[in-house]
Structure formats: structure tokens, C-alpha cells
Amino acid sequence: MSKAAYTKAALTYLQQLQQLKERGLNIGDEEYFLHLLEVKSYFRLSGYWYPLLEDKEKHLFKKGATFEIAYKIYCFDRDLRHLVVNELEKIEVAIRAKMIYILSHQHGPFWFQNLELFRNPVSHERLLSKLETEYNRSDEEFILAFREKYNDPLPPSWMLLEVTSFGTLSVLYGNLKSGLERREIARAFGLADTVFSSWIHSIVYLRNVCAHHSRLWNRAMSIQPIMPRSTNDQWLLTKNLPNNNTYFILSMLVYFMNRIKQDNDVVIRFKELLAKYPNIDPKAMGFPQNWHEEPLWK
């Protein structure tokens, strides 16, 4: 199939407003809508009125479609991302701490420089170069103090991994050879090492989605985590679920938080969020009909 060149011209805010009205969207407060176009952009907001379209090819709206409905979805998605980011920080810190503790006690402070611990030495050499770059650009006080006092090219892992991205940490774990330490780190979170590696890769993806303020509410995840055969803590009872939707990745987040802090309130706050936005249908996020009955979500 041949592709066409993109020929659409940029529209002014007023032209964007008029176009939506002509397509059947009830705007309501037009002055406020123009303000939102200016500070958030037409393209970003369009992802939230897309479900209101009756004809998606001609971009014609359903009867009764209003911008207010679309904007409430936008606000729910924003608040959902805020909730997720708050929990991801706790999960990332816990995983980072466990990796540092187990590997440092078994292989010393500079275990990350030991090529024998890793599956692909060439890939690990590239990662070491990235670690060095992240170290050199850090202006953390403890890093500056280390450079001042020691001549080592890199600091010990408990310093270095505090200034590296979680994506780098995920790659570091994924490249570890199968062995006792790799399994012990995963067991600390009640998972098999292959599942754990898959899940932290998915968490990196989720973090990037939130960091770029991208749509999470009804997203089809391009990174698909492994469904575990068994876990040490409560997981979803329904096993034949798609693993590429918001429900699955939020369930992962709840699972991790239950391992880290059993009296966490993430499920309570998610249900409060749904109560705040009663127009949100959990089915759009992949939540099954009986999701309230899952012990993980009670």
C-alpha cells in the first residue's frame, strides 16, 4: 500500500474550536476551551474525545458528545498518573536497595564491574560506559565527595546506582547470569527471576509513560509483562487475562506494593479516584466485570 505525504496545515486555536463544533462536539465554555488549547494542545486533548466519535474516519461525534465529558477523562488520567508515579518511586527504591544489598555482600562493592556475572559481556561493556556517563554528570554531594577523596574510576554500587536511571538498573538485572543472587533478588519480591525481569522492564515502560504525561487510562501497552505461574503473595485469580492493558500493569503495581508495605493504601486511593470520576468506565482500562472480587483488589 502506497503512502501519501502529510498535507494538513496547522490551524489557529479559533479554527480548531470551529472544526470541533462543525463535527458535532458541544464545547460549552468556549473561552476556557481556547485557554486549554493554548496550554495543553489540541493533539494531546484529542486522545480523550476520541472515544466520543461516532465516525472515526470522518471525525464526527456522537449525539450529545461534550467537551466536558472528554475533559473529565483527561483529568482522571492525569490523577491516575500522579497516583502511579507516587507508588513507582517506592517500588524502584525497594528494588534498587535489594539488588545493591544482595550483590554487594556476595561479590563486593564493585560487583557491577565483574564481567563474569553477566550473560553478554559486550552488552555489559556498553552498560558500563553508560554508568560512567551517568556518574560523570552527577552533581550529588556524595558523588562530589567521592571524586575528591578517591581515585577509583567509579564509586561502589550503593553510591553509583543511586545516580543511575531505573532503566539502566533494569538492564543490569536482565543481563545477570542465572544464579543464586539473581533468584534471591526476585524471591525477595515473591517472583521467579524471569518474571521479575519482565516486570521491572514493564515498570520502566510505565514510568516513561507517566514521565512524558502520555495517556495511561486506556493504553494498549507495547511492553507486555509475563503472567506468573505462581507468586509468594496474592496475585490475580483469573489467569486468562490479556497482559497488555492498564488493568494488568496496575495489578502488578498493587502486587509490588503489597510485598513492600502490606498496609499500603493504593487500592483504596484508586477506588476513591473512580468515585471522584463516576463517568469513567473501568472496562476501558481492561478491568474485568468481577475485578472487585479479586483478593488483590479488595
C-alpha positions in Angstrom: 0.0 0.0 0.0 1.5 3.3 -1.1 1.8 6.1 1.5 0.7 9.7 1.0 2.5 12.8 2.0 1.1 14.7 5.0 -0.5 17.9 3.7 -2.7 19.2 6.6 -1.9 22.7 7.6 -1.7 24.0 11.2 -4.9 25.5 12.5 -5.3 28.5 14.8 -7.0 28.0 18.1 -10.2 29.5 16.8 -10.1 27.3 13.7 -9.6 24.2 15.9 -12.6 25.2 18.0 -14.8 25.8 15.0 -13.7 22.5 13.4 -14.8 20.5 16.5 -18.1 22.4 16.6 -18.8 21.5 13.0 -18.0 17.9 13.7 -20.7 17.8 16.5 -18.8 18.4 19.7 -20.6 20.6 22.3 -17.8 22.8 23.6 -19.6 24.7 26.4 -17.4 27.5 27.8 -15.5 28.5 24.6 -13.2 30.9 26.3 -12.0 28.3 28.7 -11.7 25.8 25.9 -9.4 28.2 23.9 -7.3 28.5 27.1 -6.9 24.7 27.3 -6.0 24.5 23.7 -3.2 27.0 24.3 -1.7 25.4 27.4 -2.4 21.7 26.6 -2.7 21.5 22.8 -5.4 20.1 20.5 -3.5 16.9 19.8 -3.0 16.0 23.4 -6.6 16.6 24.3 -7.9 14.7 21.2 -7.0 11.4 22.7 -9.7 12.0 25.3 -12.5 12.9 22.9 -11.6 10.1 20.5 -14.0 7.7 22.4 -16.8 10.1 21.8 -16.5 9.8 18.0 -19.3 8.0 16.1 -17.5 8.1 12.8 -13.7 7.8 13.5 -12.7 8.2 9.8 -14.7 11.4 9.3 -14.1 12.5 12.9 -17.9 13.0 13.6 -19.1 13.0 17.2 -21.9 11.0 18.7 -25.1 12.9 19.5 -24.8 14.6 22.9 -20.9 14.4 23.0 -19.5 17.3 25.1 -16.0 18.5 25.7 -16.8 18.4 29.4 -17.0 14.6 29.2 -13.7 14.4 27.4 -12.0 16.7 29.8 -13.1 14.7 32.8 -11.4 11.7 31.2 -8.3 13.8 30.8 -8.4 14.9 34.5 -8.9 11.3 35.6 -5.9 10.1 33.5 -3.8 12.9 35.0 -4.7 12.0 38.5 -4.2 8.3 37.8 -0.6 9.0 36.6 0.1 11.0 39.7 -1.1 8.1 41.8 1.1 5.6 39.8 4.2 7.8 40.0 3.9 8.1 43.7 3.9 4.3 44.1 6.5 3.6 41.4 9.0 5.6 43.4 8.6 3.3 46.4 8.9 0.2 44.1 12.0 1.4 42.3 13.8 2.4 45.6 13.0 -1.1 47.1 14.3 -3.0 44.0 17.4 -0.8 43.9 18.1 -1.4 47.6 17.7 -5.2 47.3 19.9 -5.5 44.3 22.7 -3.5 45.9 22.5 -5.4 49.2 22.5 -8.9 47.8 25.1 -8.4 45.1 27.4 -6.3 47.2 27.5 -8.8 50.0 28.1 -11.7 47.6 30.6 -10.1 45.2 31.8 -6.9 46.8 31.1 -3.2 46.4 32.2 -3.1 42.7 30.3 -6.2 41.5 28.9 -4.4 38.5 32.4 -4.3 37.0 32.7 -8.1 37.2 32.1 -9.3 33.6 31.8 -12.9 34.8 28.5 -12.1 36.4 26.8 -11.1 33.2 25.3 -13.1 30.3 26.5 -10.8 27.5 29.9 -9.2 28.2 29.7 -6.9 25.1 26.3 -5.6 26.1 27.6 -5.1 29.7 30.7 -3.1 28.4 28.2 -0.7 26.8 26.3 -0.5 30.0 29.4 0.2 32.0 30.1 3.1 29.6 26.5 4.4 30.3 27.1 4.0 34.1 30.3 6.1 33.7 28.4 8.8 31.8 25.7 8.9 34.5 28.3 9.1 37.2 30.3 11.9 35.5 27.3 14.1 35.0 26.0 13.7 38.6 26.4 16.7 41.0 25.1 14.9 44.1 27.2 15.9 47.1 28.1 12.3 48.0 29.4 11.8 44.4 31.4 15.1 44.6 32.9 14.0 47.9 33.9 10.6 46.5 35.6 12.1 43.5 37.5 14.4 45.8 38.8 11.6 48.1 39.2 8.5 45.9 40.9 7.7 42.6 38.6 4.8 41.6 37.0 5.3 38.2 33.6 4.6 39.6 32.2 4.6 43.2 30.8 1.5 45.0 27.4 0.2 43.8 25.4 1.8 46.7 26.6 5.2 45.5 26.6 4.6 41.8 23.2 3.0 41.5 21.6 5.9 43.3 22.5 8.2 40.4 21.6 5.8 37.6 18.3 5.6 35.9 15.9 2.8 36.7 16.0 1.8 33.1 19.8 1.2 33.5 19.1 -0.9 36.6 16.6 -3.0 34.8 19.1 -3.8 32.0 21.7 -4.6 34.7 19.4 -7.1 36.3 18.3 -8.5 33.0 21.8 -9.3 31.9 22.8 -11.1 35.2 23.6 -14.7 34.6 21.1 -17.2 36.1 22.3 -18.0 39.6 21.6 -17.8 43.3 21.8 -14.0 43.5 19.5 -13.3 40.6 16.9 -15.7 42.0 17.4 -14.3 45.6 16.6 -10.8 44.4 13.5 -11.9 42.6 12.4 -14.1 45.6 12.5 -11.0 47.8 9.5 -9.9 45.7 7.9 -13.3 45.5 8.6 -13.9 41.9 10.6 -16.2 39.6 13.6 -14.4 38.2 12.3 -14.4 34.6 9.0 -12.9 35.7 10.7 -10.4 37.9 13.0 -9.3 35.0 9.9 -8.9 32.7 8.0 -6.9 35.4 10.7 -4.4 36.1 11.1 -3.9 32.4 7.4 -3.1 32.3 7.7 -0.8 35.2 10.4 1.2 33.4 8.0 1.5 30.5 5.1 2.6 32.8 7.4 5.2 34.4 8.3 6.6 31.0 4.6 6.8 30.0 3.9 8.8 33.2 7.1 10.9 32.9 6.0 12.0 29.4 2.4 12.7 30.5 1.2 10.2 28.0 -2.3 8.6 28.1 -2.4 5.8 30.6 -6.2 5.4 31.1 -7.0 3.1 28.1 -3.5 2.5 26.8 -2.5 -0.7 24.9 0.9 -1.4 26.5 3.7 -2.1 23.9 5.7 -3.8 26.7 3.9 -6.9 27.8 4.9 -8.5 31.1 4.9 -12.2 31.7 2.0 -13.8 33.5 3.4 -15.6 36.6 2.6 -19.2 37.1 2.8 -18.7 40.9 3.7 -16.0 43.4 4.5 -15.9 47.0 1.8 -13.3 47.7 -1.8 -12.9 46.4 -1.9 -12.4 42.6 -4.9 -12.4 40.3 -7.1 -15.4 40.5 -8.2 -15.1 36.9 -5.3 -16.3 34.8 -6.6 -16.0 31.2 -6.3 -12.2 31.1 -4.6 -10.0 28.4 -1.3 -8.7 29.7 -1.2 -5.5 27.6 -3.7 -3.3 29.3 -3.8 -0.8 32.2 -5.6 -3.3 34.5 -2.7 -5.8 34.3 0.0 -3.3 34.8 -1.8 -1.6 37.7 -2.3 -5.1 39.2 1.5 -5.5 39.1 1.9 -2.2 40.9 -0.5 -3.3 43.6 1.3 -6.7 43.9 4.7 -5.0 44.4 3.3 -2.5 46.9 1.8 -5.4 48.9 5.3 -7.0 49.0 7.0 -3.8 50.1 4.4 -2.4 52.5 1.4 -4.6 53.4 -0.6 -1.8 54.9 -0.4 0.4 51.8 -3.5 2.3 50.6 -3.0 2.2 46.8 -6.2 0.2 46.2 -8.2 2.5 48.4 -6.9 5.6 46.6 -7.6 4.1 43.2 -11.2 3.3 44.2 -11.5 6.9 45.6 -10.3 8.1 42.2 -13.0 6.1 40.4 -15.6 7.6 42.8 -14.3 11.1 42.1 -14.9 10.5 38.3 -18.1 8.4 38.1 -18.2 8.7 34.3 -15.0 6.6 34.0 -15.7 3.0 32.9 -13.0 0.7 34.3 -13.7 -1.6 31.3 -11.9 0.9 29.1 -8.8 0.1 31.2 -9.2 -3.6 30.8 -10.8 -4.2 34.2 -13.0 -7.3 34.1 -16.6 -7.4 35.3 -15.6 -9.0 38.6 -12.5 -7.1 39.4 -13.8 -6.0 42.8 -13.9 -9.7 43.8 -10.2 -10.3 43.2 -8.5 -10.5 46.6 -5.6 -8.4 45.2 -8.1 -5.5 44.7 -10.2 -5.8 47.9 
